[in-house]
Amino acid sequence: MIIFQRPITECGRRTSLHVIALFGMGLVGRAIAASLLRLSEWASQELAFSWVDPSQRLVDKSIIEQFIIRPADLPIDDKVHGIGQLDIVWVAGRAGFGSSQADVEQEFDAFCDVLEIAEHLCQKIPMASHAFHLFSSAGGLFEGQRQVHRDSMPEPKRPYGALKLEQERHLAAATQHVSKLIYRPSSVYGYSGTGLRIGLVSALVQNAIRHRVSQIFGEPHTIRDYVLASDIGSFVGNRLMARPRKSETFLLASGRPSTMFEMLRKTEQAVGRKLYCQFDSQPSNASHISFSKSALPDDWSPSDLDTGIRQTALQLRGAFVRNG
């Protein structure tokens, strides 16, 4: 996890500190971090947080809490004492659509510990504005549903979706003194650096460049909704910079569903090479999911799929060149 800190300036005078604790530096986590660095200057510090060892996590929790409470530990010029705004962001977890019940239980335990950090800090820093940002999953919650709208009810069909719904409910039951912002992205794609678990679009681009066969879980006509990680990063970055915040839930989808075949064709055009694919049409992987544009936030402007895939392909090509 990583902690960001910057002075809050009011009327030309630095009055307090804005602290963000970001748990999870995967595709979306890195996109959020990149957005924050574009929006302002931050001091930052990485700290350990065990995802698998509960006893070690107790130690890590204590260190993280103490580090946040003592903001002067971070090296910034003209130190200002007192936290005015504290945001905890959960965009972590190794669980995915195919995860077992044991996998999601382990992730839920880690999430509960982070939520506990937020509640402890709310008690210890009562004068600050507190918010918890939870990344859920539109695909996990609404799998198999078409034209999901504002009043659609989540009906998870597998452990991963049930995990996300339980995380949302657990957050809703937390202290009322913490604003709760929940983000429900659809199928996320994009490039945010090396060393990450990659999604379908990135895997297709990589395999096309290397002339390898890609295994697709689904069928050519399977409908999905794709959103670019950097778009999510920008949207969340703006939410993190704003105050005050009210509790809200955001559906982050494109509202422009595409079949698997359309997405494959766009990837071929972006890369300039033919894709070789093997389809695994298991019924559990072939469910259609689509979302109504009326359910999306007014200030959410997702990139079209052509633009997003071209951008991802360009970034991946650049990474291949740099890495030989």
C-alpha positions in Angstrom: 0.0 0.0 0.0 1.1 3.6 -0.4 0.3 6.8 1.5 0.1 10.1 -0.3 0.2 13.5 1.5 -0.1 17.1 0.5 -0.8 20.4 2.2 -4.3 21.9 1.9 -4.2 25.5 1.0 -7.0 27.9 1.8 -6.9 31.7 1.0 -3.2 31.3 0.0 -2.3 29.8 3.4 -1.5 26.1 4.2 -3.9 25.1 6.8 -3.9 21.3 7.1 -3.0 18.1 5.4 -4.7 15.8 2.9 -3.7 12.2 3.4 -4.7 9.3 1.1 -4.0 5.7 2.0 -4.2 3.6 -1.2 -4.5 -0.2 -0.8 -3.8 -2.0 -4.0 -1.4 -1.0 -6.8 -2.7 -3.1 -9.6 -4.1 -1.9 -12.9 -6.7 0.5 -11.4 -4.6 1.4 -8.3 -1.7 2.6 -10.5 -4.1 4.5 -12.7 -5.5 6.3 -9.6 -1.9 7.1 -8.4 -1.0 8.5 -11.8 -4.1 10.7 -11.8 -3.3 12.0 -8.3 0.3 12.9 -9.4 -1.1 14.8 -12.4 -3.5 16.8 -10.3 -1.2 17.9 -7.5 2.2 17.5 -5.9 2.3 14.7 -3.3 4.8 13.3 -0.8 4.4 9.5 -0.7 5.6 6.5 1.2 5.1 2.8 0.6 4.3 0.6 3.6 3.9 -3.2 3.9 0.4 -4.7 4.3 0.1 -8.5 4.3 -2.8 -9.9 2.2 -2.4 -13.5 3.4 -1.0 -13.5 7.0 -3.6 -12.2 9.6 -1.0 -12.1 12.4 1.4 -10.0 10.3 -1.5 -7.8 9.2 -2.1 -6.8 12.8 1.4 -5.5 13.0 1.1 -3.8 9.6 -2.2 -2.1 10.6 -0.6 -0.6 13.7 2.3 0.8 11.7 0.1 2.3 9.1 -2.2 3.9 11.6 0.7 5.4 13.5 2.3 6.7 10.3 -0.9 8.4 9.3 -1.5 10.0 12.7 2.0 11.4 12.6 2.1 13.2 9.2 5.3 14.9 10.0 7.0 11.5 9.3 6.5 12.2 5.6 9.2 14.5 4.1 7.5 17.7 2.8 8.6 21.3 3.0 6.8 23.8 5.3 5.2 21.1 7.4 1.7 21.7 8.5 0.4 19.9 11.5 -3.1 18.4 11.5 -5.0 16.3 9.0 -7.9 18.0 7.4 -8.9 15.3 4.9 -8.3 11.6 5.1 -9.2 9.1 2.3 -8.9 5.4 2.5 -9.0 3.7 -0.9 -9.6 -0.1 -1.3 -8.8 -1.2 -4.8 -6.9 -4.3 -3.7 -7.4 -8.1 -3.9 -6.3 -11.0 -6.0 -9.7 -12.5 -6.3 -11.4 -12.7 -9.7 -14.3 -14.2 -11.5 -12.9 -17.7 -11.2 -11.9 -17.5 -7.5 -13.0 -20.1 -5.0 -14.9 -19.4 -1.8 -11.6 -19.8 0.2 -9.9 -17.2 -2.0 -12.7 -14.6 -1.4 -12.9 -15.2 2.3 -9.2 -14.4 2.6 -9.7 -11.2 0.7 -12.7 -10.2 2.8 -10.7 -10.6 6.0 -8.1 -8.2 4.6 -10.8 -5.7 3.6 -12.3 -5.8 7.0 -9.0 -5.0 8.6 -8.6 -1.9 6.3 -12.1 -0.8 7.2 -11.1 -1.1 10.8 -8.2 1.2 10.2 -10.6 3.8 8.8 -12.9 3.5 11.8 -9.9 3.8 14.2 -8.6 6.9 12.5 -12.0 8.5 12.5 -12.0 8.2 16.3 -8.4 9.4 16.6 -8.7 12.3 14.2 -12.3 13.5 14.7 -11.9 17.0 13.2 -10.9 15.7 9.8 -13.1 14.9 6.8 -13.1 11.1 6.4 -14.0 9.0 3.4 -13.7 5.4 2.4 -13.5 4.5 -1.3 -14.4 0.9 -2.2 -13.9 -0.7 -5.6 -16.6 -3.2 -6.2 -17.4 -4.9 -9.6 -20.4 -4.2 -11.9 -19.6 -7.5 -13.7 -19.6 -9.5 -10.5 -22.8 -7.9 -9.1 -24.9 -7.9 -12.3 -23.5 -10.9 -14.2 -26.1 -12.1 -16.8 -28.2 -9.0 -16.6 -28.9 -6.8 -19.6 -29.4 -3.0 -19.7 -28.6 -2.6 -16.0 -30.1 0.7 -14.7 -30.0 2.7 -11.5 -32.7 0.6 -9.8 -31.3 -2.8 -10.9 -30.6 -5.2 -7.9 -27.3 -7.1 -7.7 -27.7 -10.8 -8.2 -24.2 -12.3 -7.9 -23.8 -15.7 -9.4 -20.4 -16.7 -8.1 -18.2 -16.2 -5.0 -16.4 -13.2 -6.4 -19.7 -11.3 -7.0 -20.9 -12.3 -3.5 -17.7 -11.0 -2.0 -18.2 -7.6 -3.6 -21.8 -7.3 -2.4 -20.7 -8.3 1.1 -18.0 -5.7 1.1 -20.5 -3.0 0.0 -22.9 -4.1 2.8 -20.1 -4.1 5.4 -19.0 -0.6 4.4 -22.6 0.6 4.6 -22.8 -0.6 8.2 -19.6 1.3 9.2 -19.6 4.5 11.2 -21.8 7.3 9.8 -18.9 9.7 10.3 -17.1 8.3 7.3 -18.4 9.1 3.8 -18.7 6.0 1.7 -18.0 6.1 -2.0 -18.5 2.9 -4.0 -17.3 2.4 -7.5 -18.7 -0.4 -9.7 -16.5 -0.7 -12.8 -17.4 -3.0 -15.7 -14.7 -4.9 -17.5 -11.5 -2.9 -17.0 -8.7 -2.9 -19.5 -5.6 -0.8 -20.2 -1.9 -0.6 -19.4 -0.3 0.7 -16.1 3.1 -0.8 -16.2 4.9 -4.1 -16.0 4.6 -6.8 -13.3 0.8 -6.8 -13.1 -1.9 -9.4 -13.7 -3.0 -8.4 -17.2 -6.6 -8.4 -18.5 -8.0 -9.7 -21.8 -7.3 -6.7 -24.0 -3.6 -6.5 -22.9 -3.2 -10.3 -23.3 -4.6 -10.1 -26.8 -2.2 -7.3 -27.8 0.8 -9.1 -26.3 -0.1 -12.4 -28.0 -0.7 -10.6 -31.3 2.7 -9.0 -31.2 4.3 -12.4 -30.3 2.2 -14.4 -32.8 0.7 -16.5 -30.0 -2.7 -18.1 -29.6 -5.1 -16.4 -27.1 -7.6 -18.4 -25.1 -10.9 -16.7 -24.8 -13.4 -17.6 -22.1 -16.7 -16.9 -23.7 -18.2 -17.0 -27.2 -17.8 -14.6 -30.2 -21.2 -13.2 -29.6 -20.8 -12.8 -25.8 -21.6 -9.1 -24.9 -19.4 -7.2 -22.5 -18.9 -3.6 -21.5 -15.3 -2.4 -21.4 -13.8 0.7 -19.6 -10.3 2.1 -19.7 -8.3 2.0 -16.5 -7.0 5.6 -17.0 -10.5 6.9 -17.3 -11.3 5.3 -14.0 -8.1 6.8 -12.5 -9.1 10.3 -13.6 -12.7 10.0 -12.3 -11.5 8.8 -8.9 -8.7 11.2 -8.7 -11.2 14.1 -9.1 -13.3 12.6 -6.4 -10.3 12.3 -4.0 -9.4 16.0 -4.6 -12.9 17.2 -3.8 -14.4 18.1 -0.5 -16.8 17.8 1.1 -18.0 14.4 -0.2 -21.3 12.6 0.3 -21.9 8.9 0.3 -22.5 7.7 -3.3 -22.4 4.7 -5.6 -21.0 5.1 -9.1 -21.5 2.7 -12.0 -18.4 3.1 -14.2 -19.3 1.5 -17.5 -19.3 2.7 -21.1 -22.9 2.1 -21.8 -21.8 0.9 -25.3 -21.7 -2.9 -25.1 -19.5 -4.8 -27.6 -19.5 -8.4 -28.6 -16.3 -10.4 -28.1 -16.0 -10.5 -31.9 -16.2 -6.7 -32.2 -13.5 -6.3 -29.5 -11.2 -8.8 -31.2 -11.6 -7.0 -34.6 -10.8 -3.7 -33.0 -7.7 -5.2 -31.4 -6.5 -6.6 -34.7 -6.9 -3.1 -36.3 -5.0 -1.4 -33.5 -2.1 -3.9 -33.6 -2.1 -4.4 -37.3 -1.8 -8.2 -37.0 -4.2 -11.1 -37.1 -5.3 -12.6 -33.8 -5.3 -16.3 -33.3 -7.9 -17.3 -30.7 -9.2 -20.4 -29.1 -12.7 -20.0 -27.5 -13.8 -21.8 -24.3 -17.5 -21.5 -24.4 -18.3 -22.7 -20.9 -21.8 -21.6 -20.0 -20.6 -19.8 -16.9 -18.3 -17.6 -19.0 -20.7 -16.8 -21.8 -23.3 -14.6 -19.9 -24.1 -11.3 -21.5 -23.7 -8.1 -19.4 -24.7 -4.6 -20.5 -25.5 -1.3 -18.8 -27.8 1.6 -19.5 -26.2 5.0 -20.2 -28.8 6.6 -17.9 -27.2 4.8 -14.9 -23.8 6.4 -15.4 -22.5 9.5 -13.5 -23.1 12.8 -15.3 -19.4 13.7 -15.1 -18.1 10.3 -16.3 -16.7 10.4 -19.8 -15.4 7.0 -20.9 -13.2 6.6 -23.9 -14.6 4.7 -26.9 -13.3 1.2 -27.3 -11.3 2.0 -30.5 -9.4 4.8 -28.8 -8.8 2.8 -25.6 -7.5 -0.3 -27.4 -5.2 1.9 -29.7 -3.8 3.6 -26.6 -3.3 0.3 -24.8 -1.6 -1.2 -27.8 0.7 1.8 -28.2 1.7 1.6 -24.5 2.4 -2.1 -24.7 4.5 -1.8 -27.8 6.5 0.9 -26.1 7.1 -1.4 -23.1 8.3 -4.2 -25.4 10.8 -1.9 -27.0 12.1 -0.7 -23.7 12.4 -4.2 -22.3 14.0 -5.6 -25.4 
